[in-house]
């Protein structure tokens, strides 16, 4: 299985689409900001 971890940045990020992608690949969608990127990648690393 290929896992996709969608990270949405900015006001234009469609959270519903990102969640659909994450659900289809059994992962989690993230709402990101530049200041959060290290924390997001650390959490993504827990999936492996």
C-alpha positions as CSV (number, residue, x, y, z in Angstrom):
1,X,0.0,0.0,0.0
2,X,1.2,3.5,-0.8
3,X,0.7,6.0,1.9
4,X,0.0,9.6,1.1
5,X,0.3,12.2,3.9
6,X,-1.4,15.4,2.6
7,X,-0.3,18.7,4.2
8,X,-2.4,21.7,3.4
9,X,-0.8,25.2,3.5
10,X,-2.7,28.4,3.2
11,X,-6.3,29.5,3.0
12,X,-6.8,27.7,-0.3
13,X,-6.1,24.3,1.0
14,X,-9.3,22.1,0.7
15,X,-9.4,20.2,3.9
16,X,-12.2,17.9,2.7
17,X,-10.1,16.8,-0.3
18,X,-7.0,16.3,1.9
19,X,-9.0,14.2,4.4
20,X,-10.4,12.1,1.6
21,X,-6.9,11.4,0.3
22,X,-5.6,10.5,3.8
23,X,-8.6,8.3,4.5
24,X,-8.1,6.4,1.2
25,X,-4.5,5.7,2.1
26,X,-5.1,5.0,5.8
27,X,-3.1,8.1,7.0
28,X,-3.9,11.5,8.4
29,X,-4.3,14.9,6.8
30,X,-2.4,17.9,8.3
31,X,-3.1,21.6,8.3
32,X,0.4,23.0,8.1
33,X,2.2,26.3,8.7
34,X,5.9,26.9,8.2
35,X,6.5,26.9,12.0
36,X,4.9,23.5,12.3
37,X,6.7,21.5,9.6
38,X,9.2,19.8,11.9
39,X,6.4,18.7,14.2
40,X,4.3,17.4,11.3
41,X,7.2,15.4,9.9
42,X,7.9,13.9,13.3
43,X,4.3,12.8,13.6
44,X,4.3,11.3,10.1
45,X,7.5,9.4,11.0
46,X,5.5,7.5,13.6
47,X,3.5,5.7,10.9
48,X,6.6,3.7,9.9
